[in-house]
Amino acid sequence: MTEARATLEYVPHARQEAFHRDPRPWRWFCAGYGTGKTTTTVFEALMLADVTHPGCTGIVAAPTYTLLFQSWFEVWKATVPRALWELKRDPLLGPHIIVKCQNGARSKIFLRSTSNPWSNEGINAAWLIFDEATRERDRAAFDVLVSRVRKGVVGRQLSVLVSGPPMTRRHWTSTEFGAGPGDGRVGTMLAWHGQQHAVVRARTRDNPYLPPDYEAQLRSRPGVTEAWARQWCDAEFGAMEGQIYAAFSRDVHVIPAASLKGRGWRRIVIGTDWGFTHPGVMLAVAQDGYGDLYVIREEVHRERSVIDAPGQWVDIARTLDRDLGPAGFSCDPSLPGNLAAIKKGVRARVYGADNNMAEGIRVVTALLEQAVDRERERRAGRPIKHVVPALYVSDACTHTIGEFEAYARKKLRDGSVSEEPTEEGDDAMDSLRYAAVALRRAA
């Protein structure tokens, strides 16, 4: 066993080291892509099981078992010598890892998913690691996990560790750990803490072991917006001055794509915004029987022409027409030739959209605010009334979600904010306006 431990190779970079060294019981490794989030929590799990609480129980959880086994457990297998552990799959206890400790004891690590909260009942754990915690929208699921952390080696600190990139300042991770110094927390925007909680941020560029062009490739991928890059590369929270759709919240408006499969829709409209050097977007917006709108699918592409050729916009429109059976394509009316080309490739009606920007923004804002009002009623335990329609977005529509958080008004030279939106990162928002206004009129 000693020889097996000697083969462990882990040289943490500075942000990982800061996280490992922080003494507080509740810690969040708030990190973007390529920062080694999962590797960080794998070594924390090994140290907690082998050194801090040998012979005790721990929990490693993720929002889904798929995410847990395809991400965290794969890194565990690749990192921890096989002689030190074994995986058990018990019909009663569920999947768990047995760690062979230095002192001869055996620690148990339960592998759990917040999508199956019943599986966490009955566990008395010394520590918890919640990998990709920010992907979990339900604070209650986290609270169930935390309630199981209650018993470890006498006199040693029980620990709750989470990892994941920052979401909005309204996400439960932000309310639990804070989104920066202030309100009793001290430190910098890279690391802050209170008495019991600590946050260590890590940006993609903070990992010196990545290939030199890794971050540049991430930022240049099709569909990547500034807001996406700030969140996933710079580990920044979603909020900005002059944000047009300030009501938008991932916690409220973003729903699992799986929950939309198989649903029947009253009608679907494809909002279409033309683009070539900047993205062109076709956004499928569905209306249910209550009048609620759902962004169910997005096609976001650069350097595609409006011609009938494989992979080009007419071909994409034909696929959407076949798959979704929309009532129509509500398109940017500025290029009539593009509308004519799409008409030749689809069965649905193709028409120029109402391009009254102010009215479209008012329509979308009202839809977003209604969803927020419903969530407030739900949390208060009051029945939900579907009198006024609301708007929701599939979590598969990542480009649209990023634009919601980045869509802002222009800044003037004096530093003030105008009423006019910026012309960058507005492609999906324009498509959404076209579809939302068309569906409202149809209703």
SVG drawing of the C-alpha trace seen along z (x, -y; Angstrom):
<svg xmlns="http://www.w3.org/2000/svg" viewBox="-56 -62 63 68">
<polyline fill="none" stroke="black" stroke-width="0.4" points="0.0,0.0 2.8,-2.4 4.3,-1.8 0.9,-2.5 0.6,-5.8 4.1,-6.7 2.9,-6.5 0.4,-9.3 1.3,-12.3 -0.3,-15.6 1.3,-19.0 -1.5,-21.5 -1.4,-24.9 -1.7,-28.0 -5.5,-28.2 -5.8,-24.5 -3.2,-25.0 -5.1,-27.9 -8.3,-25.8 -6.5,-22.8 -4.9,-25.0 -8.0,-27.0 -8.9,-25.8 -12.7,-26.5 -15.2,-23.6 -17.3,-24.9 -15.4,-25.6 -16.3,-26.3 -13.8,-25.8 -15.5,-28.3 -13.7,-27.5 -14.0,-27.6 -13.1,-25.1 -9.7,-23.5 -8.9,-24.5 -8.8,-21.0 -12.0,-21.2 -12.6,-17.5 -8.9,-16.6 -9.0,-19.0 -12.0,-17.3 -10.7,-13.8 -7.6,-14.6 -9.7,-16.2 -11.8,-13.0 -8.8,-10.8 -7.3,-12.9 -10.5,-13.1 -11.1,-9.3 -7.5,-8.3 -6.1,-10.9 -8.6,-13.1 -11.4,-10.7 -10.1,-7.1 -12.6,-4.4 -15.5,-6.9 -18.0,-7.6 -18.0,-10.3 -20.3,-11.3 -19.3,-12.4 -22.4,-13.7 -23.2,-15.3 -26.5,-16.5 -26.9,-13.2 -25.3,-9.8 -24.2,-10.2 -22.3,-13.3 -20.8,-11.7 -19.5,-8.5 -18.5,-10.1 -16.6,-12.9 -15.6,-12.6 -15.3,-8.8 -13.3,-8.6 -10.8,-11.1 -10.7,-9.1 -10.0,-5.8 -7.2,-7.5 -5.6,-9.2 -5.9,-7.0 -3.9,-3.7 -6.2,-0.7 -4.5,1.0 -6.0,-1.6 -9.6,-1.2 -12.4,1.0 -15.8,0.1 -18.9,1.8 -22.4,1.9 -24.8,3.0 -28.5,3.3 -29.3,1.7 -26.4,-0.7 -26.0,-1.7 -22.6,-2.4 -19.8,-3.2 -16.0,-3.1 -14.0,-1.3 -10.7,-3.1 -8.0,-1.1 -6.5,-3.6 -2.9,-3.9 -3.9,-2.9 -5.5,0.3 -9.1,-1.0 -11.6,-1.0 -13.4,-4.2 -16.6,-4.2 -17.4,-6.9 -21.0,-6.8 -21.5,-8.0 -24.8,-9.9 -26.9,-12.0 -29.2,-14.8 -31.7,-13.6 -32.4,-10.7 -32.6,-12.3 -34.0,-9.2 -30.6,-7.5 -29.0,-9.9 -31.2,-8.8 -29.7,-6.9 -26.1,-8.0 -24.0,-9.4 -21.0,-11.1 -18.0,-12.9 -17.7,-14.9 -19.4,-15.8 -18.1,-16.7 -20.6,-18.0 -19.0,-18.0 -20.5,-20.4 -22.7,-21.7 -23.7,-24.8 -25.5,-22.7 -28.0,-21.8 -30.8,-24.3 -32.6,-23.1 -31.1,-24.3 -33.2,-21.7 -31.3,-18.9 -28.1,-20.3 -29.6,-20.7 -30.5,-17.0 -26.9,-16.1 -25.6,-18.5 -28.0,-17.0 -26.1,-13.7 -22.8,-15.2 -22.9,-14.5 -20.3,-12.0 -16.5,-11.6 -13.4,-11.1 -13.9,-12.7 -12.3,-16.1 -11.8,-16.6 -13.7,-19.0 -16.6,-17.9 -16.3,-19.3 -18.7,-20.4 -16.9,-21.1 -18.5,-22.1 -17.0,-22.7 -18.4,-24.3 -18.3,-27.5 -20.3,-30.5 -23.8,-31.0 -25.8,-34.1 -25.8,-36.0 -29.2,-34.5 -28.1,-30.9 -28.0,-29.1 -24.3,-28.7 -23.9,-32.5 -26.4,-33.0 -24.7,-30.3 -21.0,-31.3 -21.3,-34.9 -20.4,-36.4 -17.4,-38.3 -16.2,-40.2 -18.7,-42.1 -21.6,-41.3 -19.2,-39.9 -16.9,-38.3 -13.3,-39.5 -10.7,-38.9 -10.5,-39.7 -12.6,-38.8 -10.2,-35.8 -10.7,-34.4 -13.0,-35.5 -14.2,-34.0 -16.4,-34.4 -16.1,-32.5 -17.2,-29.1 -17.3,-29.6 -14.6,-30.2 -14.5,-30.6 -11.5,-30.2 -11.9,-31.2 -9.9,-29.8 -9.9,-31.0 -8.9,-28.9 -5.7,-31.0 -4.7,-30.2 -3.8,-26.6 -0.2,-26.6 -0.4,-23.0 -2.9,-23.6 -1.8,-23.7 -0.9,-27.3 -3.9,-27.6 -6.5,-25.9 -8.3,-29.0 -8.1,-30.7 -9.8,-27.6 -12.5,-27.7 -13.3,-31.3 -13.3,-30.9 -15.8,-28.0 -19.0,-28.7 -21.7,-30.1 -19.5,-31.3 -20.5,-34.7 -18.7,-37.1 -21.1,-36.2 -20.3,-32.5 -16.5,-33.2 -16.8,-35.3 -18.6,-32.6 -16.8,-29.5 -13.3,-30.9 -13.1,-33.8 -15.2,-32.3 -17.3,-35.5 -20.8,-35.7 -23.6,-36.6 -24.7,-40.2 -24.0,-43.4 -24.8,-47.1 -27.5,-47.9 -28.7,-44.3 -31.9,-44.4 -33.4,-41.2 -32.5,-41.7 -35.4,-39.5 -33.8,-36.5 -32.5,-33.9 -31.2,-30.4 -32.8,-29.3 -36.3,-30.3 -36.3,-30.3 -33.9,-27.4 -35.5,-24.0 -34.2,-20.5 -34.5,-19.6 -35.7,-16.2 -38.8,-17.7 -39.9,-19.1 -39.6,-15.8 -42.9,-14.4 -44.9,-17.4 -47.7,-18.6 -47.6,-22.2 -50.3,-24.5 -48.0,-26.0 -44.3,-26.6 -42.6,-29.5 -39.0,-29.7 -37.6,-33.1 -34.8,-33.8 -32.0,-36.3 -29.6,-36.5 -25.8,-36.4 -22.6,-35.4 -19.5,-36.8 -21.6,-37.1 -23.9,-34.2 -27.1,-33.6 -29.8,-32.1 -33.0,-30.0 -34.8,-29.7 -37.7,-27.3 -40.2,-28.8 -43.1,-26.6 -46.4,-27.7 -48.3,-25.3 -52.1,-25.2 -51.7,-27.8 -50.0,-30.3 -46.6,-29.8 -43.6,-30.0 -40.6,-27.6 -37.4,-28.0 -37.0,-24.4 -34.2,-24.4 -31.6,-26.6 -29.5,-26.6 -26.6,-29.0 -24.0,-29.1 -21.4,-31.4 -20.4,-31.6 -23.5,-29.8 -25.2,-31.1 -28.9,-31.3 -28.8,-28.7 -30.1,-25.2 -26.9,-23.2 -26.0,-20.7 -25.4,-22.5 -26.5,-25.9 -29.5,-27.8 -32.2,-26.5 -31.1,-22.9 -31.2,-23.8 -34.7,-25.3 -35.9,-22.3 -34.7,-20.0 -36.5,-22.2 -39.6,-22.2 -39.5,-18.4 -38.7,-17.8 -41.0,-20.4 -43.8,-21.1 -43.8,-24.9 -46.6,-27.2 -44.1,-29.5 -40.7,-31.2 -40.8,-34.7 -37.7,-36.3 -35.6,-39.4 -37.4,-41.4 -34.4,-43.3 -33.3,-40.8 -36.2,-39.8 -34.0,-37.5 -33.3,-35.4 -37.0,-35.0 -37.6,-33.9 -34.8,-31.3 -36.2,-29.8 -39.8,-29.7 -38.6,-27.4 -37.2,-24.9 -39.9,-24.5 -43.7,-23.8 -44.3,-26.3 -45.2,-29.9 -42.2,-32.2 -42.8,-35.9 -41.0,-39.1 -41.2,-39.6 -42.5,-42.7 -39.2,-44.4 -40.4,-46.9 -37.6,-46.4 -39.0,-48.3 -42.3,-46.4 -40.5,-43.1 -38.4,-43.7 -41.5,-44.7 -43.2,-41.4 -40.2,-39.2 -39.7,-41.2 -43.3,-40.6 -43.0,-36.9 -39.8,-36.6 -41.3,-38.6 -44.4,-36.3 -42.2,-33.3 -40.5,-35.0 -43.8,-35.8 -44.9,-32.2 -41.8,-31.0 -42.4,-33.4 -45.9,-32.0 -44.6,-28.5 -42.1,-29.1 -44.7,-30.7 -46.8,-27.6 -49.6,-29.3 -51.3,-27.8 -50.0,-28.8 -52.4,-30.7 -51.8,-30.4 -53.6,-33.7 -50.6,-35.6 -48.1,-33.6 -44.5,-33.1 -41.3,-32.2 -38.9,-29.3 -35.7,-28.1 -34.4,-24.6 -31.1,-24.0 -29.9,-22.6 -30.1,-26.2 -26.9,-27.4 -26.2,-30.2 -29.6,-31.7 -29.0,-31.5 -25.7,-33.2 -27.2,-36.0 -29.9,-36.6 -27.2,-37.3 -25.1,-39.5 -27.8,-41.4 -27.3,-45.0 -27.9,-48.6 -25.2,-50.8 -23.0,-52.8 -22.6,-56.4 -19.3,-58.4 -20.3,-59.9 -20.6,-56.5 -24.4,-56.5 -26.5,-53.8 -28.8,-54.5 -32.1,-52.8 -30.7,-51.4 -29.4,-47.8 -25.9,-46.9 -25.5,-45.3 -23.3,-42.5 -24.5,-39.3 -28.1,-40.1 -28.7,-37.4 -30.7,-34.9 -32.5,-37.8 -33.6,-39.2 -34.8,-35.8 -36.7,-35.4 -38.4,-38.8 -39.6,-37.8 -41.1,-34.5 -42.5,-35.9 -44.4,-38.7 -45.7,-36.4 -47.0,-33.9 -48.6,-36.6 -50.5,-37.8 -51.5,-34.3 -52.9,-33.7"/>
</svg>
